[in-house]
Amino acid sequence: MPDDLINYWVGHAGKNVTDAYSKLKLDLEFRKQVAQRVGLGFDLPSPKNVIGPNGPKIETEPVPEMTVRD
């Protein structure tokens, strides 16, 4: 992975003179190719999050405390 691209992705591009010559900002296709090649290292969750309705609240009684015998 090119260092210039890492700096661009993390927001540190433009910090030195050579960053102006890399033209990464203009080369979207190159950035997409590198991103596809290196991957994320994890799977993104499904774009559709299925959230069901809230179920009935279950009332519970407090658990009685146990006594300790000496």
Secondary structure, DSSP 8 states (H G I E B T S, - for coil): --HHHHHHHTT-TTSSTTHHHH-GGG-HHHHHHHHHHH--SS----SS----------------------
